[in-house]
Amino acid sequence: MIDPQGTRFIDIAFSDGTPKKAFLTACVVGSVLTAINHGDLILSGNPPPFMKVLLTYCVPFCVTMWGAYIGKKSKIAE
């Protein structure tokens, strides 16, 4: 479905370096959250559950992408 006003998620969210910014945010926030949530396991030498760590990084990436999309879309609507 083509939006004549150019407000498709893909068009907006993947412009202006947003994925790179979201990736960097996910690296920082994901690392902090992994340390908080799984630090005891890591320090004891046991690996934390892979899927939980993966989701810990995916959530800040998705939140950053969504926030950028909403912000850019509202600016377009002005």
Steps between C-alpha positions, in 0.01 A plus 500: 500500500653829389432804713489810279624721784812286552424407861568129465694353790783373279543835325516699822665266750789396276603851400743753649724237661231382741598131490862588588385718790263225617780243478735714710224563753427127516869425559523737795161437658508126426841465664389688810181294528688175440742591779213585734285198416766233445811638668496239775499218244774662294721561804455140617624376162166373375358627172162671523212367287573605141141591408461724805818687417396531135165649604678732742675655198200484264263695723699828514565472124127468428406775746751739342377419149136545602569827681687638200215398270236666718709816535571527127140422407364771731746746350379411149137545608564858615 
